[in-house]
Every structure is written in C-alpha cells, then in structure tokens.
C-alpha cells in the first residue's frame, strides 16, 4: 500500500525547494465542505505554498514523479510545499475528496488517485508521517519519498488514512504531489462547483422538502459515506462509558432482529447506554455538528443505542435504515478482538452510483453515512471473537416524511 523510495531527490534539489517554501508559505487550509472551496481548520496547523511550474527544478521534479508513477503529467496538481514548525501537525485524514468536497474540487478533474510525498530535510524531532491502519510511522529523511493510492479503480482506499504527527523540535519541510483521475483543470472545477451550488440554492428556494419512499429520498453527498477519526472529546467519553459498561453486556433482542443479524445462538450482545443517560445525551449532541457538516443539512438527534457487540460468526444483512427517523447516521468503532485472525470485518456499503465498497475502520474511527438511502451491511462472517461499535442516528430537520 505505502511504498518508500530512498534518495528520490538530491540534497541540492531539496535545498532549492526549501528556499521556495520559506519565501512563499502561508497558513494551510483544508477542503471546504460547504460552498467554500477551502477553509481554515485546527486539524491542520502547518503552512503551505504551491511550487511554480515555471521554476526549472520544480518542473523537473514533477516530470520525475510522473515518470515514476507512470501517469500523464497533465493529471498532476501543482506540487505543494509544506512547512511544519514546532507544535504543528496535520491530524489523520484521507487525500481523496468525498461529499461536498468532491463537488467543490472534482467535477472536471476527477478525484485524487495517487499521492507522492518527499521529505526535504531531517534532524528534527517528531514529525513522522503515520499510517494508523498499517501500524507504520515513517521518519523524515532528506530526499526520501513515499507514495500510496487513494483510489484504485472505483474503490476508495479508506486504509490510506494518514497524519503528519506533531513536530517537537526543528522545522519539517516536505513536498506533496497529488494526481487526478482526469486532466487537472482547477479553473473548470471551480466554475462547475459554483454552477452546482447556484442551481441547488435556486431549487431549494422553490421546492417542498418532502419524501415518501427510499427511491425519492434525497442524496446529500457524492459517495454517501465518509471515514474519519472520531472527535477527541467524544472519543474520550466513549472510552469512559465503555469501561463502565463492558462487563455488563446482555443479549440484544428486538422484533425482526433474526432476519438481519445471523450467526448461531447468540450473534450479538448489547452494552446499553440507558445506564448512562446523561453521557448518552451528551455524545449524541456533540456529534450533531459533524453529521450536519457531512450532509449540509440541519439535523436533530433521533436515536443512539448501546454499544453493539457482534460475536464470532455474526453477519449483518444489507439494508437501509428507518426512513422515518434514521436519515444521516454514523458507526463509531469502539473495540474489536479478531482472535489472532489477520482478517478484519468490513462494512459492505453501496454508494450512490451503485458501486459496492469494503469499508474498514479501527477503534476511534467514525463512519458517517446516508443511512436511509444507501444499502449497507456486513455479509462476511466475523472470524474474530467480537466487534463492538455503536450507531448514532439523526433526522432531517427541514424535510418531511409523508406516507
């Protein structure tokens, strides 16, 4: 998944690129999820600059990267230079776009398929590039490159999650080169995004927000799902709750459960949040803004059940959630015991284009998804001892279900 290339750039090339970064850097942004293409966000505190293709060495580096990847050079974005000073970081994220960020950046150029990063210096403390799903942390070394796929075919590589860890001493310099599905056309991406948002705004001013079936239920994002790290303040509450509840699990039972969850006499247990009502309510409320940002709509909390413990051999039938109340939802992975098995237990998810994805997540991850619209389940049998997650469900505030 992640490939390392030692001495991809020379000392002289690295020094030249560092000079450009030092001269031109500004505060970093992240992709905007609303009508803004980019926004400032405390998940990323570094500084950046786009390296000019008019610079002979910059263009030579871009051609070298294109040749290594075997990709048409016209599919490459401008190379971005990045500076991390002590205390700065970039929290776990994916390089591909989804949801409204796809609309803002990809309608002409397509999504990001490949990332190529080069470290320009060393002799710093911290600042590793970490891939949590691969248990891999890469130490900066002058001229060393790393590369990975964000999308293969039509499948999002959720395990490409990575972070720039906090620099504790010194300055960290890198360059990052992203590559698209199509020829990179940033101006056309912007034009189409503005046209899209304008059209949506006009429609929303005149349409009545009513749905009655799964077929006419609205779509709010491009792919229908997103994997990210659970906000730390929520995750800490989840861990505290889990410690209080994990020894008091009971058998889950509700009408029709046997149709959906299979796997022997006891495929699933529940660790009930009803024993911690104030924490349950607080988690539900604190996750609300994250779900609203994901779908771009106002929401209200509907249901948050206990931590479900799927047991060995369990499967979950593909389904959509309750159309009356379970519109935008999330799965928060709490803990899992794979029993020494190397095989994880993926979520099967069908996006808005009908493409099925195997979505993997680790404890501390949150999977946001359009639960009333997109089919999802876990068709493979759980080979480990148990897999524990909980679901947070939200209802659209400005839409009406009409029978």
C-alpha positions as CSV (number, residue, x, y, z in Angstrom):
1,X,0.0,0.0,0.0
2,X,2.7,2.5,1.0
3,X,5.9,2.5,-1.0
4,X,9.2,4.1,0.2
5,X,11.8,5.4,-2.2
6,X,15.2,6.4,-0.7
7,X,17.1,9.3,-2.2
8,X,14.4,10.2,-4.7
9,X,15.7,13.8,-4.7
10,X,19.2,15.1,-4.2
11,X,20.4,17.3,-1.4
12,X,20.7,20.3,-3.8
13,X,17.1,19.8,-5.1
14,X,15.8,19.6,-1.6
15,X,17.6,22.8,-0.5
16,X,16.2,24.6,-3.6
17,X,12.7,23.6,-2.8
18,X,13.1,24.6,0.9
19,X,14.1,28.1,-0.2
20,X,10.9,28.5,-2.2
21,X,8.8,27.3,0.7
22,X,10.5,29.6,3.1
23,X,9.8,32.6,0.8
24,X,6.2,31.9,-0.1
25,X,4.4,29.9,2.6
26,X,1.0,30.9,4.1
27,X,-1.3,29.2,6.6
28,X,-2.6,25.8,5.4
29,X,-6.2,25.2,4.6
30,X,-8.4,22.1,4.2
31,X,-11.0,21.3,1.7
32,X,-14.3,23.1,2.4
33,X,-17.5,21.1,2.8
34,X,-19.9,23.9,2.1
35,X,-19.8,26.4,-0.8
36,X,-16.3,27.5,0.1
37,X,-13.5,25.5,-1.7
38,X,-11.1,25.8,1.2
39,X,-11.3,26.7,4.9
40,X,-9.0,27.1,7.9
41,X,-9.3,24.3,10.4
42,X,-7.4,23.3,13.5
43,X,-7.0,19.8,12.2
44,X,-4.1,21.2,10.1
45,X,-1.8,23.8,11.5
46,X,1.1,23.8,9.1
47,X,2.0,26.4,6.3
48,X,1.9,25.7,2.6
49,X,2.7,27.1,-0.8
50,X,2.2,26.0,-4.4
51,X,5.5,25.5,-6.2
52,X,5.7,27.3,-9.6
53,X,6.0,25.1,-12.7
54,X,8.0,27.9,-14.2
55,X,10.8,27.0,-11.9
56,X,13.1,24.7,-13.8
57,X,13.9,22.4,-10.8
58,X,10.2,22.2,-9.7
59,X,9.1,21.2,-13.2
60,X,11.9,18.6,-13.4
61,X,10.8,17.1,-10.1
62,X,7.2,16.9,-11.4
63,X,8.3,15.1,-14.5
64,X,10.3,12.7,-12.4
65,X,7.3,11.9,-10.2
66,X,5.1,11.4,-13.3
67,X,7.6,9.0,-14.8
68,X,7.9,7.1,-11.5
69,X,4.1,6.7,-11.2
70,X,3.5,6.1,-14.9
71,X,0.8,8.8,-15.0
72,X,0.3,11.6,-17.6
73,X,1.9,14.7,-16.2
74,X,-1.2,16.7,-17.1
75,X,-3.1,14.8,-14.4
76,X,-0.8,16.2,-11.7
77,X,-1.8,19.1,-9.5
78,X,0.7,21.8,-8.8
79,X,3.2,20.4,-6.3
80,X,2.6,21.8,-2.8
81,X,5.4,22.7,-0.4
82,X,4.6,22.3,3.3
83,X,6.4,23.6,6.4
84,X,5.7,22.3,9.9
85,X,7.2,24.3,12.8
86,X,7.4,23.0,16.4
87,X,3.9,22.2,17.7
88,X,2.4,21.9,14.3
89,X,0.6,18.9,12.8
90,X,-1.9,17.6,10.3
91,X,-4.4,15.2,12.0
92,X,-5.5,11.9,10.4
93,X,-7.2,12.4,7.0
94,X,-7.6,11.0,3.5
95,X,-6.4,12.7,0.4
96,X,-9.4,11.8,-1.7
97,X,-12.4,14.0,-1.8
98,X,-15.9,13.0,-0.8
99,X,-19.2,14.6,0.0
100,X,-19.4,18.3,-0.8
101,X,-15.6,18.5,-1.0
102,X,-15.9,16.3,-4.2
103,X,-18.3,18.8,-5.7
104,X,-16.0,21.7,-4.9
105,X,-12.9,20.1,-6.3
106,X,-13.6,17.2,-8.7
107,X,-16.4,17.9,-11.2
108,X,-13.9,18.3,-14.0
109,X,-10.6,16.9,-12.8
110,X,-12.0,13.8,-11.0
111,X,-10.8,12.6,-7.7
112,X,-7.2,12.2,-6.3
113,X,-5.9,8.7,-7.1
114,X,-2.3,8.9,-6.0
115,X,-0.1,10.8,-3.5
116,X,3.6,11.3,-3.8
117,X,5.4,12.9,-0.9
118,X,9.1,13.8,-0.4
119,X,10.8,14.7,2.8
120,X,13.2,17.6,2.2
121,X,15.1,17.6,5.5
122,X,15.9,15.5,8.6
123,X,17.4,16.0,12.0
124,X,14.1,17.0,13.6
125,X,12.2,15.5,16.5
126,X,8.7,14.2,15.8
127,X,7.0,15.0,12.6
128,X,6.7,11.3,11.4
129,X,4.1,10.5,8.7
130,X,1.9,7.9,10.3
131,X,-0.5,5.4,8.7
132,X,-2.6,4.1,11.6
133,X,-4.3,1.3,9.6
134,X,-0.9,-0.1,8.7
135,X,0.9,0.5,12.0
136,X,3.5,2.4,10.0
137,X,5.3,5.6,11.0
138,X,7.9,7.0,8.6
139,X,10.7,9.2,9.9
140,X,11.7,12.2,7.8
141,X,14.9,11.6,5.8
142,X,16.3,14.1,3.3
143,X,15.2,13.2,-0.3
144,X,13.2,10.2,0.8
145,X,9.8,9.7,-1.0
146,X,6.7,7.8,0.0
147,X,3.7,7.1,-2.3
148,X,0.3,5.5,-1.9
149,X,-3.0,5.1,-3.7
150,X,-6.2,6.9,-2.5
151,X,-8.5,5.3,-5.1
152,X,-8.0,2.1,-7.0
153,X,-10.5,1.6,-9.8
154,X,-13.7,2.9,-8.2
155,X,-12.8,1.8,-4.7
156,X,-11.9,4.4,-2.1
157,X,-8.9,3.2,-0.1
158,X,-10.1,4.0,3.4
159,X,-6.9,2.5,4.8
160,X,-4.9,5.3,3.2
161,X,-5.7,7.4,6.3
162,X,-2.5,9.2,7.4
163,X,-1.3,12.1,9.5
164,X,1.6,14.4,9.9
165,X,2.5,14.0,13.5
166,X,3.4,16.9,15.7
167,X,6.9,18.3,15.3
168,X,8.5,18.8,18.7
169,X,11.9,20.3,17.6
170,X,13.2,21.8,14.4
171,X,11.4,22.5,11.2
172,X,9.9,19.9,8.9
173,X,9.8,20.5,5.1
174,X,8.0,18.3,2.6
175,X,6.5,18.5,-0.8
176,X,3.3,16.7,-1.8
177,X,2.2,15.9,-5.3
178,X,-1.4,14.7,-5.9
179,X,-2.7,13.0,-9.1
180,X,-6.2,13.0,-10.5
181,X,-8.4,10.7,-12.5
182,X,-8.6,13.2,-15.3
183,X,-6.5,16.1,-16.6
184,X,-6.3,18.6,-13.8
185,X,-8.4,21.6,-14.5
186,X,-8.7,23.7,-11.3
187,X,-10.5,26.7,-13.0
188,X,-13.1,24.4,-14.6
189,X,-13.6,22.6,-11.2
190,X,-14.3,26.0,-9.6
191,X,-16.7,27.0,-12.4
192,X,-18.7,23.8,-12.2
193,X,-18.8,23.9,-8.4
194,X,-20.2,27.4,-8.5
195,X,-22.7,26.4,-11.1
196,X,-23.8,23.4,-9.0
197,X,-24.2,25.4,-5.8
198,X,-26.1,28.1,-7.6
199,X,-28.5,25.5,-9.1
200,X,-29.0,23.8,-5.7
201,X,-29.7,27.1,-4.0
202,X,-32.3,28.0,-6.6
203,X,-34.0,24.6,-6.3
204,X,-34.1,24.8,-2.5
205,X,-35.8,28.1,-2.6
206,X,-38.8,26.7,-4.5
207,X,-39.0,23.1,-3.7
208,X,-41.0,21.5,-1.0
209,X,-38.8,19.2,1.1
210,X,-41.0,16.1,1.2
211,X,-40.1,12.4,0.7
212,X,-42.2,9.3,0.9
213,X,-40.1,6.3,-0.2
214,X,-36.5,5.3,-0.3
215,X,-36.5,6.0,-4.1
216,X,-37.4,9.6,-3.7
217,X,-35.3,10.2,-0.6
218,X,-32.7,12.9,-1.3
219,X,-29.0,12.4,-1.8
220,X,-26.7,14.8,0.0
221,X,-23.1,13.7,-0.8
222,X,-21.3,12.2,-3.8
223,X,-20.4,8.8,-2.3
224,X,-22.8,8.5,0.6
225,X,-20.2,7.8,3.2
226,X,-17.0,9.2,4.8
227,X,-14.5,7.6,7.2
228,X,-12.6,9.8,9.7
229,X,-11.3,10.0,13.3
230,X,-13.9,10.5,16.0
231,X,-13.5,13.9,17.6
232,X,-11.3,13.5,20.7
233,X,-13.8,15.0,23.2
234,X,-16.4,12.5,22.1
235,X,-14.0,9.6,21.9
236,X,-12.8,10.2,25.4
237,X,-16.5,10.0,26.6
238,X,-17.0,6.8,24.6
239,X,-13.9,5.2,26.2
240,X,-15.1,6.2,29.7
241,X,-18.5,4.7,29.0
242,X,-17.1,1.5,27.6
243,X,-15.0,0.9,30.7
244,X,-18.2,1.2,32.8
245,X,-20.3,-0.9,30.5
246,X,-18.2,-3.7,29.0
247,X,-18.7,-6.1,31.9
248,X,-22.5,-5.7,31.8
249,X,-23.5,-6.8,28.3
250,X,-26.8,-8.5,27.8
251,X,-28.3,-10.3,24.8
252,X,-29.8,-7.9,22.3
253,X,-33.3,-8.8,21.2
254,X,-35.9,-6.8,19.2
255,X,-38.7,-7.8,16.8
256,X,-37.3,-8.9,13.4
257,X,-33.7,-9.0,14.6
258,X,-33.2,-12.6,13.5
259,X,-33.9,-11.5,9.9
260,X,-31.0,-9.0,9.9
261,X,-28.3,-10.4,12.3
262,X,-27.4,-14.1,12.0
263,X,-24.7,-16.3,13.3
264,X,-25.5,-19.1,15.8
265,X,-27.4,-18.9,19.0
266,X,-26.0,-15.5,20.2
267,X,-24.7,-13.4,17.3
268,X,-24.9,-10.1,19.2
269,X,-25.0,-8.6,22.7
270,X,-25.7,-5.0,23.8
271,X,-23.9,-2.8,26.2
272,X,-26.8,-0.4,27.0
273,X,-26.2,3.4,27.2
274,X,-29.5,3.5,29.1
275,X,-27.4,3.1,32.2
276,X,-25.6,6.3,31.4
277,X,-28.4,8.6,30.1
278,X,-26.5,11.9,30.6
279,X,-23.4,10.7,28.8
280,X,-25.6,9.2,26.0
281,X,-27.3,12.6,25.5
282,X,-24.0,14.5,25.5
283,X,-22.4,12.2,22.9
284,X,-25.5,12.5,20.7
285,X,-25.5,16.3,20.9
286,X,-21.7,16.7,20.4
287,X,-21.7,14.5,17.3
288,X,-24.6,16.6,15.7
289,X,-22.4,19.3,14.1
290,X,-20.2,16.6,12.5
291,X,-23.2,15.0,10.8
292,X,-24.6,18.3,9.7
293,X,-21.3,19.3,8.1
294,X,-21.2,15.9,6.3
295,X,-24.6,16.2,4.7
296,X,-25.0,20.0,4.5
297,X,-28.5,19.9,6.2
298,X,-29.9,20.8,9.6
299,X,-30.5,17.7,11.7
300,X,-31.9,16.7,15.1
301,X,-30.9,13.7,17.2
302,X,-33.3,10.7,16.8
303,X,-31.7,7.5,18.3
304,X,-28.5,6.4,19.9
305,X,-28.5,2.8,21.0
306,X,-26.0,1.0,23.2
307,X,-22.6,-0.4,22.1
308,X,-23.4,-3.5,20.0
309,X,-21.1,-6.4,20.4
310,X,-21.2,-8.7,17.4
311,X,-19.9,-12.1,18.2
312,X,-18.0,-14.7,16.3
313,X,-19.8,-15.9,13.2
314,X,-22.1,-12.9,13.0
315,X,-23.3,-11.4,9.8
316,X,-25.5,-8.3,9.1
317,X,-27.9,-8.3,6.2
318,X,-27.6,-5.5,3.7
319,X,-30.3,-2.9,4.4
320,X,-31.3,0.7,4.6
321,X,-32.3,2.3,7.9
322,X,-35.6,3.5,9.1
323,X,-36.8,6.1,6.6
324,X,-38.9,8.0,9.2
325,X,-36.1,8.7,11.6
326,X,-32.7,7.3,10.6
327,X,-31.6,9.6,7.8
328,X,-27.9,10.6,8.5
329,X,-26.0,8.2,10.8
330,X,-22.6,7.1,11.9
331,X,-20.9,4.0,13.1
332,X,-18.3,4.6,15.9
333,X,-15.9,1.6,16.2
334,X,-15.2,1.1,19.9
335,X,-13.2,-2.1,20.2
336,X,-12.6,-5.4,18.4
337,X,-11.0,-8.8,19.2
338,X,-10.0,-10.5,16.0
339,X,-8.9,-13.5,18.0
340,X,-5.5,-13.7,16.3
341,X,-7.1,-13.6,12.9
342,X,-5.5,-11.2,10.3
343,X,-8.8,-10.8,8.5
344,X,-10.8,-7.7,9.6
345,X,-14.6,-7.4,9.4
346,X,-15.5,-4.8,6.7
347,X,-18.7,-2.9,6.3
348,X,-20.3,-3.5,2.9
349,X,-21.5,-0.2,1.5
350,X,-23.2,0.7,-1.8
351,X,-22.6,4.3,-2.9
352,X,-25.0,6.5,-4.9
353,X,-23.6,5.1,-8.2
354,X,-24.3,1.5,-7.2
355,X,-20.7,0.7,-6.5
356,X,-20.0,-1.6,-3.5
357,X,-17.2,-0.7,-1.1
358,X,-15.4,-2.7,1.6
359,X,-15.1,-0.1,4.3
360,X,-12.6,-0.8,7.1
361,X,-12.3,1.1,10.3
362,X,-10.3,0.9,13.6
363,X,-11.3,1.8,17.2
364,X,-11.6,5.6,17.3
365,X,-12.8,5.8,13.7
366,X,-16.3,7.1,12.8
367,X,-18.1,6.1,9.5
368,X,-20.6,8.8,8.5
369,X,-23.2,7.6,6.0
370,X,-26.5,8.3,4.4
371,X,-28.3,5.5,6.2
372,X,-31.8,5.8,4.8
373,X,-30.6,5.9,1.2
374,X,-27.6,3.6,0.9
375,X,-27.6,-0.1,1.3
376,X,-25.1,-1.3,3.9
377,X,-24.4,-4.4,6.0
378,X,-21.7,-7.0,6.8
379,X,-22.1,-10.0,4.6
380,X,-18.8,-11.8,5.6
381,X,-18.8,-13.8,8.8
382,X,-16.9,-12.3,11.7
383,X,-13.9,-14.6,12.2
384,X,-12.8,-12.9,15.4
385,X,-14.2,-13.1,18.9
386,X,-16.2,-9.9,18.8
387,X,-16.5,-6.5,17.1
388,X,-18.0,-3.6,19.1
389,X,-19.5,-0.4,17.7
390,X,-22.4,1.9,18.3
391,X,-24.7,3.8,16.0
392,X,-25.8,7.5,16.2
393,X,-28.8,8.4,14.1
394,X,-30.2,11.8,13.1
395,X,-33.3,13.0,11.5
396,X,-33.5,15.7,8.8
397,X,-35.0,18.9,10.4
398,X,-36.3,20.7,7.3
399,X,-37.6,17.7,5.4
400,X,-40.9,15.9,5.9
401,X,-41.8,12.2,5.6
402,X,-45.2,11.8,4.0
403,X,-46.9,8.4,3.9
